[in-house]
């Protein structure tokens, strides 16, 4: 299975947070699944760190290369096809980061691992 981790899912997984469902943790830890982290999530985290909305236990510059590597996460770039799909998405959800993650999941035929049930209105396969 091809999984795209939502931003909060990534943070909760690497932080060992209890908010991450056991089902989501099992999917992420399953070596049979191919796990992706979008550059969109890395960008969102950078913005939230810079405005003080979140803080990280480890320096941003070292945290994500290390976490991607040790967890076998592949970095998903933003392609023109992804941004093009955003132009046609209905506005069920206005968060620009989530809208691009939805477009990536749809375009790349990935399941989106997210607690956010608002994403269901887009027909994306959301797992939690």
N, C-alpha and C positions, 0 to 999 in steps of 0.2 A: 504494500500500500504506500502511496505517496502522500506525505503529510506536510502541510504548511502550518507552522506554529504562529499563532497570533502573538502579538507583542507581550501581553500579560502572561500568556502560557510560557513563553521563553523565560521571562523573568522569574516566574514562580517555579519553573523546573530547575533552573540553575541555582536558585536560592533555596531549594528544598522546602518550599512553602506548603503549608497544609491546605491552602486554597485550591491547589491543583488536585483535580479529581484523581482517584486511583485508576480509573479507566484511561484517563489521558496519560498519566505517568506510565502505565503499562504499554500503551501504544508507542510512546516516545522511546521507551527502553527496549522495545522489541527489535532485535537486530535484523529481522526480516523486512521491517518498514524503512523506507527511504525518507529521511527527515530534512526539511528545508526551512531556512530562516530567510525572510526577505530583507533586502537592504532597506526596505521601507521601515521595518521594525527597528533596525539599528539606528536609522535616522530619527525615528520617533523618540527612542530612548535618549539619543544625544540632545535633542531639543529639550526634553523634559528634565534632563540633568542640568542643562545650561540655564534653565529658568527656575531651578530649585524645586521642581515638582516631585522629583524622585532623587534619591541618593543611592550610590552603589558602594558596596563594601570594598571593591577593588577598583583601581583606576580604569576608566573607560577604555583607554588605548590598549591595555593588556587583557582586559576581561573578555572581550568578544572574540578576538582571534583565538585565545586559549579555549574558551567554552565551545566554539564551533569545532575546533580540532578534537578536543577530548570526547565530545559527544557525537562526533561523526555527522554534524549538521552541515548541509551544503548551503552556501549563500546563493540566494536567488536574486539576480539582477532585475531591474525594471526595464522591460522592453517596450517598444512602441506599441506592440499589440496589446499589452496590458493597459497602457494609458488610453488607447483607442477604445477599449471596452468600457473604461470608466465613463466615457462621454455618453454611453447609451444606458448606463445603470439608472434605474429609478432612484428617487431620493427618499428611500425608506430610512436611510442612515446618512447623516451628514458629515461624519468624521472622515476627513480626507485620507487618513492613513488606513482606516478600515475599508474604505471604498476601493483603494488600490489593492489591498490584500484580497478582497473579494474578487476583483478582476483577475488577479494572478491565479487564485485558486481555480476559478472557472476556466481561464485560458489554458492552464497547465494540467487540467484534470486532476487536481489535488483535493484531498479532504482538508478542511480547515479545522485545526484543533483550537477551540475557543469556548469560553463560558458564555459568550454573548449571543443570546438567542435572537436578538434583532437581525442577525445575519441570515437566519432561516428564511426570511422573506425574499431573499435573492436566489433561492434554489441551490445554494452552495451546499455541499455535503459537509455539515458541521458535526464534529465529534467532540464529546465531552464525557 
